[in-house]
Amino acid sequence: MITFKPNPHKLRVTPSSKEPGRFDWSITCDGVVVRQSVRSFGSEGASEANGDAAFREITSRWQSAR
């Protein structure tokens, strides 16, 4: 029997608190930050694209560990 377990990780893109007009991303698991961007990005889309690559890596590891 296959049991579906939803991915507990969430990708969040927010305006940078350190550099106005730029964006940061973070990945959380059950509300705890597990990874975040080390630099800010000039657009929300660029930040999301970079965060998505990290999100896919974390999700892949999570799926392998199950």
DADA-V339496 format. One record per residue. N is the residue number from 0. SS is DSSP state (2 for helix, 1 for strand, 0 for the rest). PHI is phi in radians with two decimals (* if undefined). Layout:
N SS PHI
N SS PHI
This chain:
0 0 *
1 0 -1.73
2 0 -1.91
3 0 -1.41
4 0 -2.13
5 0 -1.12
6 0 -1.15
7 0 -1.39
8 1 -1.48
9 1 -2.33
10 1 -1.72
11 1 -2.28
12 1 -1.91
13 1 -2.37
14 1 -1.06
15 0 -1.16
16 0 -1.44
17 0 -1.70
18 0 -2.26
19 0 -0.98
20 0 1.51
21 0 -2.09
22 1 -2.30
23 1 -2.11
24 1 -2.21
25 1 -2.55
26 1 -2.05
27 1 -2.04
28 1 -2.30
29 0 0.95
30 0 1.49
31 1 -1.86
32 1 -1.19
33 1 -1.86
34 1 -2.82
35 1 -2.55
36 0 -1.16
37 0 -1.62
38 0 -2.44
39 0 -1.65
40 1 -2.16
41 0 -1.27
42 0 -2.45
43 2 -1.11
44 2 -1.13
45 2 -1.15
46 2 -1.14
47 2 -1.14
48 2 -1.11
49 2 -1.18
50 2 -1.14
51 2 -1.12
52 2 -1.09
53 2 -1.17
54 2 -1.08
55 2 -1.11
56 2 -1.12
57 2 -1.12
58 2 -1.09
59 2 -1.08
60 2 -1.11
61 2 -1.10
62 2 -1.16
63 2 -1.18
64 2 -1.36
65 0 -1.27
